[in-house]
Amino acid sequence: MSISTAASLSTPAVTLPATATVAEADPQQTSSLISEETAALPTLSYDATVPRALVHRSSIAEVFVTDSVQTGEDSFKVAAQLPRGHLIGETSPLYDFTLLVEVVRQAGVLVAHRHLNVALASAFIFRDLNLRTTGFAPLRIGLRPADLVVTMDAKPKRNRAGRVQGFTFTGAIHVDGELALEGEGGLLILSTSAYRVLRGKRQVPDHPGFLLPRFTAAEPATVGRRDARNVFITDPVAEAEHGLFSAQLVVDTTHPHVFDHPLDHVPGHLQMEAARQLAIASVARLHGLDPYTLTIASITTNFSDYAELDQITRMRATAEGFRWDEDLRTCTVPVTVEAVQEGRTTTALRLEVAQWS
């Protein structure tokens, strides 16, 4: 599913009245106009995170967004702060792509609850999410935690009663004032009763009939990770076709970030991270590169069906050749990844792997 909206996302700019051009206006009057309009713009706070229920998290430590404001009819800004050290972020010199995806998810959920009046008990189903890195320099971890601003234009879909059933959005992430990522996505919103009808018969990990092989995860260095707890695929296997690799998904329902609370399905968050790991491992093996020098420049996802916890998930990747990215000033390698259960593709992804260091 391709998601886009007509509105463009950017930080609102201060504009002067048409009758007061910069060339003609009195300097003191111009300064006064700018000060008045700047003061009228909503401000964001980074003093504390929002209540965890507003972003569907159980652990306070897993809440990254701190505030939100409405800047237009369907336009919003969300503040967030990422820690310089985190379990899933490990010790990378860059802010982890998976954490940035989580910030986008939390921003969307917060906007829905706080500004679109979506009930807290509602279930959110992300249909697709596309993110593109515009530059690696803003993502470098500095001497203090970075302040993020997610700008978002939403296009809600409502039923006849006015209840929001979902929305599409376009947006951007600024890190300490610098543009770092752009993207768009779409999600569905279900009531508690509707979700129970949809998912009521699925088995959860503590069900007596829940049995799956205990797969052995790949070595962390294979996928560019350092902590074995953060490896979610088996050692990739090269298939007969050039550039084709496959691995099994390793699901750890005790992982404190990916499974912050019990779920009845394989979260898209985990599938995206597993796809990233398989893409990096595939590119490293195909082209003879160091996985620790590779990162994700972009990701496009299409969640077509639920990935079930009680079924084996096979990840398949096809890595291509090098391409020069003029904007990022580095080489990238496109990789397509599929998550497959019992012959059924549940998620299709396309990633661009970049060598940034």
C-alpha positions, 0 to 999 in steps of 0.5 A, a space after each residue: 500500500 502506497 501512502 501519501 498526503 497532499 500536505 508537505 511537512 516542514 517546520 512552520 516559517 515566520 512570514 511577514 505581511 505582504 505589505 511589509 517586505 524586508 526591503 521596505 519595512 522599518 527595522 524596528 517594526 519588522 523585528 516586532 512582527 517577527 517577535 510577535 509571530 514567533 511568540 505565537 508559535 507553540 513550544 515543545 517541552 523536553 522536561 519529562 516523557 508523556 504518560 506511558 499509556 499514551 504511547 502503549 508502553 509498559 516500561 517508563 524507560 521505553 517512552 521517548 516522546 516528551 510533548 506534542 502540539 497542534 500546529 494546524 488543522 491536521 498538522 502536529 509537532 511531537 518532541 522526543 529525546 533519545 538516550 545516548 545508550 540503550 539496549 537496542 541502540 547498543 554503543 553505535 556512533 549513530 542513533 539507532 534506526 530501530 529507535 528512530 522507528 519507535 519514535 515515529 510509532 510513538 509520535 503517531 500513537 500520541 497524536 491519535 490519543 491526544 489530538 484526534 480523540 482516539 480512545 486509549 483502549 484502541 488497537 493500532 495496526 500499522 499498514 506501512 511505514 516508509 523512512 528515508 535518511 537525509 543525512 548521517 551527520 545529524 544522527 551522530 551521538 554527541 556529548 548530550 542526548 539529542 532533542 528530536 522534533 517529529 513534524 507530522 501532517 495527518 489525514 484522518 479517516 472517520 466513520 459516520 459518527 466521526 470516530 477516527 478509524 485510521 489515518 495516513 501521514 507524512 512527516 520528518 524528523 529533525 535532530 537538534 534542529 537539523 533534518 535527519 529523516 523524512 517519511 510517510 505511513 498509514 495505520 488502522 485503528 480498531 476498538 477493543 471489541 473489534 480487535 478481539 473478534 479479529 484476534 480472539 483465537 490466536 495462541 500466545 506464548 504461554 498457551 499450552 499448545 504453543 510450541 516452536 523450535 528454539 532457533 540459534 541466533 547468528 553471531 552479533 558481528 554477522 549482523 552488525 550487532 554487539 549484544 547477542 540479545 539483539 540478534 533476531 535471525 539465524 545465521 544467513 544462508 546463501 541460496 543458489 541464486 546470486 544475491 539471495 540469502 535466507 534466515 529464520 526469525 528468532 523470536 524472544 518474547 522476553 526482550 524488554 524493548 521489542 516485547 515491552 508488553 505481551 503481544 499476540 503476534 510478531 510485531 512489525 518493529 521486530 520484523 523491521 529489525 530482523 529485515 535490517 539484520 538480514 539486509 546488512 549481513 547479506 550485503 556484507 557477505 555479497 560485497 565483502 564489507 564490514 557489517 559494522 560500517 553498514 547502516 540503513 539509509 531507507 526502509 519501505 514496508 508493507 504489512 499485508 498480514 499478521 505474522 503469528 507467534 505460533 508459526 515459523 517465520 522465514 526471512 528471505 533477502 535479495 541484495 543488489 549491486 552498488 548505487 551512488 547516493 548523491 544526497 548521502 554522498 556514499 554508496 548504497 545497496 538495495 535489498 528486498 526482504 520478505 517475511 514468509 509463514 507457511 508459504 504466505 508473505 506477511 510483510 514485504 520490505 525494501 531497504 537501502 544499506 549504506 556504508 557510512 564509515 
